[in-house]
Amino acid sequence: MQRVFSGIQPSGIPTLGNYLGAIRNWIKVQDDHDCIWCIVDLHAITVWQPPAALQQQSLEMAAVLLACGVDPARHILFLQSAVRAHAQLAWIFNCVARIGWLNRMTQFKDKAGKDRENASAGLYVYPNLMAADIHAYHATRVPVGDDQRQHLELANDIAQKFNHDYDVEFFPNIEPLILGPAARVMSLRDGTKKMSKSDPSDQSRINLNDDKDTIALKIRRAKTDPLPLPSEPDGLADRPEARNLVGIYAALTDTDHATVLREHAGAGFGTFKSALADLLVEKLSPIATETTRLLDDRAELIRTLKSGAERAAAVAEPIVAEAERIVGFLSMR
Ligand code: TYM
């Protein structure tokens, strides 16, 4: 069985973008892969997180992932900070990756914005830690949203350079799994911007814990254009907001843009938005209810994460120890 690794930052309640672009695909691959799911708190602190909030968000993220269907018995769910191997391998990768490669990362440019000089050094080397997350397990498949594509290419470049420099075949090539019609869910206020936990406007996103009325209101207010829906996907080409809502509908019904448009061709947004809001409520409310139930038993969540961390460390430690031996660190064992 191929080993899968993926991660999510505990930097707030996950959005519909996280769910459709990533988490839902995590659940789908669990049937025929050996999976490692990581709550990446080391990545989260690359931008400021109040400590008490980070703790709470880490627990909430565990609860949401379990509520979405992550199976901690057959697979591994854990916190990145609980397994030291990630930071250890990341340091080696900091010395393998080239500054020129990092300078090309569009996410750093987006996140650092105009005040680049004031961004943390951690934000800059963020992709090296992400490469370490995956390679510490010799994982070969990584389900993510489209925004992570460039980071995964870098993870492959790092592995190749490591293998080449040390003349080994140690780190395997990884294959991104970027799946479905919602691999890039856009903001509800601006169809050219990604839906994001960190957007200042809450109206721009659906949060996985939004209640029924909030979901309906956000969808009703979502930016659209005055035209009815076309009958073919080509008709969505210059209509980013319309394309986004159709993509969300398609992902939630496990179909594609063409199927949704065949059903809804000619419909105005009043009708389509109301169908979409109903569908979202139907799919998301059970997750919110289950998340609340799981958060009631904090001790059980901690037990799950602890067991996950122990099992994750058992896989990662020998791989990272071997990487250290290859690099030439003298072993005292
Ligand atoms: P994060 O926490 O930003 O997002 C988690 C996952 O959600 C996907 N995603 C989206 N997909 C579609 N549309 C959107 N609007 C949208 N927003 C987010 C992301 O692509 C991601 O799959 N760097 C990663 C976390 C990470 C990781 C890893 C992932 C750390 N180490 C190793 C894979 C493997 C991130 O920022 O995720």
Residues whose N, C-alpha, C, O or C-beta is under 5 A from the ligand:
A	BS01	TYM	F5 S6 G7 I8 Q9 G17 N18 G21 A22 V40 M130 D133 V142 P143 V144 G145 D146 D147 Q148 A182 A183 R184 V185 M186 K194 M195
